[in-house]
Amino acid sequence: MKKTILTCDRCKREVDHLYDGKASLQVHQLIAEWCLDCCRDIEPQEPSPTLEDMMREVVREIVREEIGEN
């Protein structure tokens, strides 16, 4: 009898299923097999708003209030 043990290339845990994970290092791109948890950890997240973005939103809100009052 043969037994296949799948191990995540990122966290090294034994898992039932692996997915293609991609990690970019400068110009080189590595392809590895990762577990679902590791794939979720690296999912793109929305970037935090910059100070400039927050200031623009405050100005827009002030303008909306001023236009609405007149």
SEPA-50404 format. One record per residue (C-alpha): residue in one letter; x, y, z. Coordinates in nm, 4 decimals. Example, Ala and Ser with C-alpha at 12.3 -4.5 7.8 and 13.67 -1.06 7.14 Angstrom:
# SEPA-50404
   vodren         xx         yy         zz
        A     1.2300    -0.4500     0.7800
        S     1.3670    -0.1060     0.7140
***
This chain:
# SEPA-50404
   vodren         xx         yy         zz
        M     0.0000     0.0000     0.0000
        K     0.1232     0.3479    -0.0854
        K     0.0429     0.6555     0.1170
        T     0.0928     1.0042    -0.0220
        I     0.1611     1.2738     0.2338
        L     0.0898     1.6252     0.1132
        T     0.2902     1.8967     0.2862
        C     0.2423     2.2704     0.2427
        D     0.5586     2.4335     0.1048
        R     0.4933     2.7462     0.3092
        C     0.3907     2.6291     0.6584
        K     0.5104     2.2657     0.6291
        R     0.1833     2.1205     0.7682
        E     0.0382     1.7961     0.6373
        V    -0.2872     1.8651     0.4508
        D    -0.5477     1.6848     0.2402
        H    -0.5236     1.9163    -0.0619
        L    -0.2688     2.1637    -0.1996
        Y    -0.3098     2.4682    -0.4238
        D    -0.0634     2.6540    -0.6443
        G     0.0813     2.9392    -0.4431
        K     0.2871     3.2142    -0.6011
        A     0.5414     3.4277    -0.4226
        S     0.7257     3.7006    -0.6048
        L     1.0835     3.7820    -0.5074
        Q     1.2132     4.0809    -0.7022
        V     1.2068     3.9634    -1.0651
        H     1.1922     3.5895    -0.9954
        Q     0.8638     3.4133    -0.9422
        L     0.8424     3.0907    -0.7463
        I     0.5583     2.8449    -0.7803
        A     0.4893     2.6302    -0.4774
        E     0.2071     2.4160    -0.3449
        W     0.0352     2.5708    -0.0441
        C    -0.2506     2.4746     0.1841
        L    -0.5741     2.6722     0.1735
        D    -0.4925     2.8660     0.4933
        C    -0.1628     2.9908     0.3485
        C    -0.3346     3.0888     0.0231
        R    -0.5899     3.2903     0.2209
        D    -0.3150     3.4635     0.4208
        I    -0.1617     3.6072     0.1061
        E    -0.4834     3.7182    -0.0673
        P    -0.4670     4.0784    -0.1800
        Q    -0.6150     4.3136     0.0743
        E    -0.7459     4.6621     0.0178
        P    -0.4683     4.9112     0.0825
        S    -0.5195     5.1498     0.3707
        P    -0.6210     5.4993     0.2618
        T    -0.3399     5.7511     0.2517
        L    -0.3500     6.0787     0.4417
        E    -0.4145     6.2534     0.1104
        D    -0.7155     6.0265     0.0415
        M    -0.8596     6.0979     0.3876
        M    -0.8120     6.4731     0.3445
        R    -0.9871     6.4635     0.0060
        E    -1.2827     6.2836     0.1623
        V    -1.3067     6.5417     0.4427
        V    -1.3014     6.8262     0.1881
        R    -1.5695     6.6531    -0.0214
        E    -1.7885     6.6149     0.2876
        I    -1.7461     6.9835     0.3771
        V    -1.8369     7.0855     0.0213
        R    -2.1441     6.8586     0.0272
        E    -2.2581     7.0142     0.3563
        E    -2.2058     7.3698     0.2256
        I    -2.3918     7.3023    -0.1002
        G    -2.6742     7.1305     0.0865
        E    -2.7233     7.4238     0.3274
        N    -2.7598     7.6890     0.0542
***
